[in-house]
Amino acid sequence: VREHGPLKPGQAAVTTGGMLQASHVIHAVGPYFGDGDNDPALRSATRSALDIAHGEGLRSIAFPAIATGARDYPADRSTAIIVSAISDWLEEHPNALTEVRLVGFTDRLAELFAAALTG
């Protein structure tokens, strides 16, 4: 990613998947929580990743709860913003992707993604 950056919050870049089973890795940079209104940057990071996936001709993408680790974004807020941004993007780009996975690396994150999907 270094050749693509440095990236700012709200931006994303793609690299190969290396030795992973994935053909590509899209690195989306979430904002640090507490630096003002960073919800738009989180939404932008999500949309940027989707734009890149579509531009690369990918048919599926998986999303973690961006910015909820070292960047301290509240998990409930992050998951809700990500789900909303994905939903809006898919409405604007019907048939662009066949699968979008929301990956909760903990039970709590998985539950928050599920709640955002149904809420």
ABEGO torsion letter per residue (X at the ends): XAAAOBBBBGBBBBBBAEABABABBBBBBBBBBGAEBAAAAAAAAAAAAAAAAAAAGBABBBBBBBGABAAGBBAAAAAAAAAAAAAAAAAABBGABABBBBBBABAAAAAAAAAAAAX
